[in-house]
Amino acid sequence: MTLHIEPSDTTIGARILDLPLHRPLDEVEQAAVEKAIYDHSVIVFPDQQISQADLVRFTNYFGIAVPHVRKQLDNRELEEIFIVSNVKENGEPIGALGNAELTFHSDLSYLHEPGTLSILYAIEIPAEGGDTHWCDCYAAYDGLSDEMKHRLVKLRAVHRHYVEGQNPETPASHPVVCTHPATGRKALYVGPHLTKYIEGVSDAESEDLLSRLYEHALRPEYVYRHRWGVGDLVVFDNRCTMHRRDPFPDEQRRVMWRTQIFNDVSPVP
Ligand code: SIN
Protein backbone atom coordinates (compact mmCIF):
# COMPACT_ATOMS: atom_id res chain seq x y z
CA MET A 1 0.00 0.00 0.00
CA THR A 2 1.52 3.35 -1.02
CA LEU A 3 0.29 6.64 0.35
CA HIS A 4 0.55 9.77 -1.74
CA ILE A 5 2.86 11.81 0.54
CA GLU A 6 3.93 15.34 -0.39
CA PRO A 7 6.74 16.66 1.86
CA SER A 8 6.73 20.39 2.64
CA ASP A 9 9.63 22.58 1.52
CA THR A 10 11.13 22.79 5.02
CA THR A 11 12.71 19.98 7.07
CA ILE A 12 9.35 19.06 8.64
CA GLY A 13 5.77 18.31 7.61
CA ALA A 14 4.04 16.52 4.73
CA ARG A 15 0.56 16.18 3.24
CA ILE A 16 -1.28 12.91 2.62
CA LEU A 17 -3.82 13.56 -0.10
CA ASP A 18 -5.69 10.38 -0.81
CA LEU A 19 -6.83 8.93 2.48
CA PRO A 20 -10.39 9.68 3.66
CA LEU A 21 -10.60 9.37 7.44
CA HIS A 22 -14.38 9.05 7.85
CA ARG A 23 -13.96 5.29 7.43
CA PRO A 24 -11.85 2.91 9.53
CA LEU A 25 -8.29 2.35 8.28
CA ASP A 26 -7.02 -1.20 7.92
CA GLU A 27 -3.81 -2.28 9.63
CA VAL A 28 -1.66 -1.68 6.57
CA GLU A 29 -3.00 1.87 6.21
CA GLN A 30 -2.52 2.52 9.94
CA ALA A 31 1.10 1.36 9.74
CA ALA A 32 1.74 3.50 6.65
CA VAL A 33 0.34 6.61 8.38
CA GLU A 34 2.36 5.88 11.52
CA LYS A 35 5.53 5.59 9.46
CA ALA A 36 4.71 8.91 7.74
CA ILE A 37 4.28 10.56 11.16
CA TYR A 38 7.68 9.27 12.28
CA ASP A 39 9.29 10.32 8.99
CA HIS A 40 7.82 13.86 8.84
CA SER A 41 6.65 14.65 12.44
CA VAL A 42 3.65 16.71 11.17
CA ILE A 43 1.14 15.23 8.73
CA VAL A 44 -1.67 17.22 7.10
CA PHE A 45 -4.75 15.44 5.74
CA PRO A 46 -6.52 18.22 3.79
CA ASP A 47 -10.25 18.52 3.25
CA GLN A 48 -11.58 15.75 5.49
CA GLN A 49 -15.21 15.36 6.55
CA ILE A 50 -15.25 13.49 9.83
CA SER A 51 -17.33 13.23 13.01
CA GLN A 52 -16.00 13.41 16.56
CA ALA A 53 -16.26 9.59 16.73
CA ASP A 54 -14.16 9.33 13.53
CA LEU A 55 -11.53 11.60 15.07
CA VAL A 56 -11.33 9.56 18.27
CA ARG A 57 -11.16 6.30 16.28
CA PHE A 58 -8.33 7.68 14.13
CA THR A 59 -6.47 8.91 17.25
CA ASN A 60 -6.72 5.51 18.90
CA TYR A 61 -4.70 3.90 16.07
CA PHE A 62 -1.59 5.54 17.57
CA GLY A 63 -2.18 5.24 21.34
CA ILE A 64 -5.09 6.00 23.64
CA ALA A 65 -7.07 9.21 23.15
CA VAL A 66 -7.30 10.68 26.64
CA PRO A 67 -9.58 13.51 27.86
CA HIS A 68 -7.61 16.74 28.34
CA VAL A 69 -6.72 17.76 31.91
CA ARG A 70 -8.50 21.10 31.44
CA LYS A 71 -12.25 21.04 32.08
CA GLN A 72 -14.54 22.47 29.39
CA LEU A 73 -18.25 23.21 28.95
CA ASP A 74 -19.75 19.81 28.46
CA ASN A 75 -21.32 20.34 25.07
CA ARG A 76 -19.01 17.84 23.38
CA GLU A 77 -20.28 14.54 22.06
CA LEU A 78 -17.17 12.76 23.34
CA GLU A 79 -14.99 13.64 26.32
CA GLU A 80 -11.79 12.82 24.40
CA ILE A 81 -12.48 15.86 22.20
CA PHE A 82 -10.91 19.11 23.45
CA ILE A 83 -12.35 22.24 21.84
CA VAL A 84 -9.81 24.92 20.89
CA SER A 85 -11.83 28.05 20.16
CA ASN A 86 -12.37 31.74 20.82
CA VAL A 87 -16.18 31.41 20.39
CA LYS A 88 -18.50 32.23 23.28
CA GLU A 89 -22.06 30.97 23.67
CA ASN A 90 -24.29 32.74 26.19
CA GLY A 91 -21.19 34.58 27.37
CA GLU A 92 -19.30 31.34 28.11
CA PRO A 93 -16.28 30.15 26.06
CA ILE A 94 -17.10 26.91 24.25
CA GLY A 95 -13.42 25.96 24.23
CA ALA A 96 -9.92 26.98 25.28
CA LEU A 97 -7.01 29.14 24.14
CA GLY A 98 -8.94 32.18 22.86
CA ASN A 99 -7.61 34.25 19.96
CA ALA A 100 -4.24 35.45 21.25
CA GLU A 101 -0.84 34.34 20.01
CA LEU A 102 0.39 31.08 21.54
CA THR A 103 4.16 30.91 21.63
CA PHE A 104 6.16 27.76 20.85
CA HIS A 105 5.47 24.75 23.08
CA SER A 106 5.14 21.00 23.10
CA ASP A 107 1.63 19.99 24.24
CA LEU A 108 1.24 18.95 27.87
CA SER A 109 4.96 19.19 28.66
CA TYR A 110 3.95 20.55 32.09
CA LEU A 111 2.83 17.01 33.02
CA HIS A 112 5.17 14.27 34.23
CA GLU A 113 3.88 12.07 31.41
CA PRO A 114 3.40 14.61 28.62
CA GLY A 115 1.68 14.44 25.25
CA THR A 116 2.99 12.21 22.49
CA LEU A 117 0.75 12.87 19.50
CA SER A 118 -1.87 15.62 19.19
CA ILE A 119 -4.41 15.98 16.41
CA LEU A 120 -6.16 19.19 15.37
CA TYR A 121 -9.17 19.20 13.04
CA ALA A 122 -10.42 22.51 11.64
CA ILE A 123 -14.17 23.12 11.88
CA GLU A 124 -14.22 26.93 11.41
CA ILE A 125 -11.29 29.16 10.55
CA PRO A 126 -10.86 32.96 10.59
CA ALA A 127 -10.33 34.86 7.34
CA GLU A 128 -7.04 36.23 8.69
CA GLY A 129 -4.50 34.97 11.20
CA GLY A 130 -4.69 31.77 13.26
CA ASP A 131 -1.97 29.94 11.27
CA THR A 132 -0.10 27.25 13.21
CA HIS A 133 3.69 26.87 12.92
CA TRP A 134 5.61 23.70 13.81
CA CYS A 135 9.32 23.69 14.59
CA ASP A 136 11.46 20.64 13.78
CA CYS A 137 13.19 19.87 17.09
CA TYR A 138 15.27 17.04 15.54
CA ALA A 139 16.77 19.43 12.98
CA ALA A 140 17.24 22.06 15.70
CA TYR A 141 19.19 19.55 17.80
CA ASP A 142 21.20 18.26 14.82
CA GLY A 143 22.14 21.86 13.93
CA LEU A 144 23.74 22.58 17.33
CA SER A 145 27.51 22.66 17.70
CA ASP A 146 29.15 19.57 19.25
CA GLU A 147 30.12 21.73 22.19
CA MET A 148 26.51 22.76 22.82
CA LYS A 149 25.25 19.18 22.38
CA HIS A 150 27.78 18.08 24.98
CA ARG A 151 26.71 20.86 27.35
CA LEU A 152 23.03 19.86 27.10
CA VAL A 153 23.51 16.11 27.65
CA LYS A 154 22.77 16.03 31.36
CA LEU A 155 20.55 19.11 31.70
CA ARG A 156 16.91 19.01 32.69
CA ALA A 157 14.29 21.76 32.58
CA VAL A 158 11.15 22.45 34.60
CA HIS A 159 7.90 22.91 32.64
CA ARG A 160 4.86 24.61 34.11
CA HIS A 161 1.47 25.75 32.81
CA TYR A 162 0.40 29.37 33.39
CA VAL A 163 -3.00 28.14 34.69
CA GLU A 164 -1.75 26.96 38.09
CA GLY A 165 -4.64 24.48 38.62
CA GLN A 166 -3.57 22.49 35.56
CA ASN A 167 -0.14 21.67 36.99
CA PRO A 168 0.80 18.56 38.95
CA GLU A 169 1.71 19.09 42.61
CA THR A 170 5.41 18.59 41.98
CA PRO A 171 6.70 20.44 38.92
CA ALA A 172 7.42 18.31 35.86
CA SER A 173 11.09 18.11 34.91
CA HIS A 174 12.26 16.72 31.57
CA PRO A 175 15.62 16.35 29.82
CA VAL A 176 16.51 19.32 27.61
CA VAL A 177 17.32 16.79 24.89
CA CYS A 178 15.04 13.76 24.54
CA THR A 179 15.48 10.65 22.47
CA HIS A 180 12.38 9.68 20.53
CA PRO A 181 11.46 6.11 21.55
CA ALA A 182 10.36 5.09 18.04
CA THR A 183 12.94 6.79 15.81
CA GLY A 184 15.91 6.83 18.19
CA ARG A 185 16.61 10.43 17.10
CA LYS A 186 17.47 13.20 19.56
CA ALA A 187 15.31 16.31 19.75
CA LEU A 188 15.39 19.57 21.74
CA TYR A 189 12.59 19.52 24.32
CA VAL A 190 12.29 23.12 25.55
CA GLY A 191 9.97 25.92 24.41
CA PRO A 192 9.28 29.50 25.53
CA HIS A 193 5.59 28.96 26.42
CA LEU A 194 5.93 26.22 29.04
CA THR A 195 9.61 25.75 29.93
CA LYS A 196 10.38 27.77 33.07
CA TYR A 197 14.06 27.19 33.83
CA ILE A 198 16.97 24.79 33.54
CA GLU A 199 17.72 22.99 36.77
CA GLY A 200 21.03 23.16 38.59
CA VAL A 201 22.32 26.40 37.04
CA SER A 202 21.86 30.05 38.03
CA ASP A 203 18.79 31.98 36.85
CA ALA A 204 20.98 34.09 34.59
CA GLU A 205 22.63 31.03 33.02
CA SER A 206 19.28 29.33 32.53
CA GLU A 207 17.80 32.41 30.87
CA ASP A 208 20.82 32.90 28.65
CA LEU A 209 20.95 29.25 27.58
CA LEU A 210 17.20 29.01 26.90
CA SER A 211 17.16 32.19 24.84
CA ARG A 212 20.15 30.97 22.79
CA LEU A 213 18.41 27.64 22.19
CA TYR A 214 15.15 29.33 21.14
CA GLU A 215 16.93 31.71 18.81
CA HIS A 216 18.63 28.73 17.18
CA ALA A 217 15.62 26.38 17.07
CA LEU A 218 13.08 28.85 15.74
CA ARG A 219 14.96 29.72 12.56
CA PRO A 220 12.60 29.71 9.51
CA GLU A 221 14.33 26.72 7.87
CA TYR A 222 13.22 24.50 10.76
CA VAL A 223 9.59 25.68 10.75
CA TYR A 224 6.54 24.52 8.76
CA ARG A 225 3.69 27.06 8.68
CA HIS A 226 0.15 25.85 8.12
CA ARG A 227 -2.56 28.09 6.73
CA TRP A 228 -5.71 26.20 7.74
CA GLY A 229 -8.60 25.25 5.46
CA VAL A 230 -11.88 23.94 6.86
CA GLY A 231 -11.63 20.13 7.05
CA ASP A 232 -7.82 20.04 7.47
CA LEU A 233 -6.69 17.45 9.98
CA VAL A 234 -3.13 17.70 11.28
CA VAL A 235 -1.36 15.04 13.34
CA PHE A 236 1.81 16.15 15.11
CA ASP A 237 4.37 14.48 17.29
CA ASN A 238 5.08 16.51 20.45
CA ARG A 239 8.26 14.54 21.17
CA CYS A 240 10.09 16.08 18.24
CA THR A 241 8.17 19.30 17.43
CA MET A 242 7.03 22.49 19.08
CA HIS A 243 4.19 24.61 17.74
CA ARG A 244 2.92 28.14 17.99
CA ARG A 245 -0.22 29.87 16.75
CA ASP A 246 -0.65 33.33 15.24
CA PRO A 247 -3.23 35.61 16.86
CA PHE A 248 -6.45 36.37 14.96
CA PRO A 249 -9.28 38.93 15.28
CA ASP A 250 -11.56 37.98 18.16
CA GLU A 251 -14.68 38.84 16.18
CA GLN A 252 -13.78 36.05 13.72
CA ARG A 253 -14.66 32.50 14.71
CA ARG A 254 -12.06 29.74 14.97
CA VAL A 255 -13.19 26.28 16.11
CA MET A 256 -10.89 23.27 16.19
CA TRP A 257 -11.42 19.82 17.63
CA ARG A 258 -8.32 18.41 19.29
CA THR A 259 -7.44 14.98 20.59
CA GLN A 260 -4.31 14.05 22.48
CA ILE A 261 -2.40 10.94 23.43
CA PHE A 262 -0.36 10.97 26.63
CA ASN A 263 2.87 9.14 27.19
CA ASP A 264 3.05 6.29 29.66
CA VAL A 265 6.62 7.27 30.55
CA SER A 266 8.55 10.55 30.55
CA PRO A 267 10.39 11.35 27.33
CA VAL A 268 13.62 9.93 28.74
CA PRO A 269 16.95 10.30 26.97
C1 SIN B 1 -2.57 24.22 20.62
O1 SIN B 1 -1.52 24.73 20.99
O2 SIN B 1 -2.93 23.12 21.02
C2 SIN B 1 -3.47 24.96 19.67
C3 SIN B 1 -2.83 25.26 18.38
C4 SIN B 1 -3.75 26.00 17.47
O3 SIN B 1 -4.80 26.52 17.93
O4 SIN B 1 -3.44 26.10 16.29
Boltz pocket constraint, residues with backbone or C-beta under 6 A from the ligand:
constraints:
  - pocket:
      binder: B
      contacts: [[A, 84], [A, 97], [A, 102], [A, 107], [A, 120], [A, 130], [A, 131], [A, 132], [A, 243], [A, 244], [A, 245], [A, 256], [A, 258]]
      max_distance: 6.0
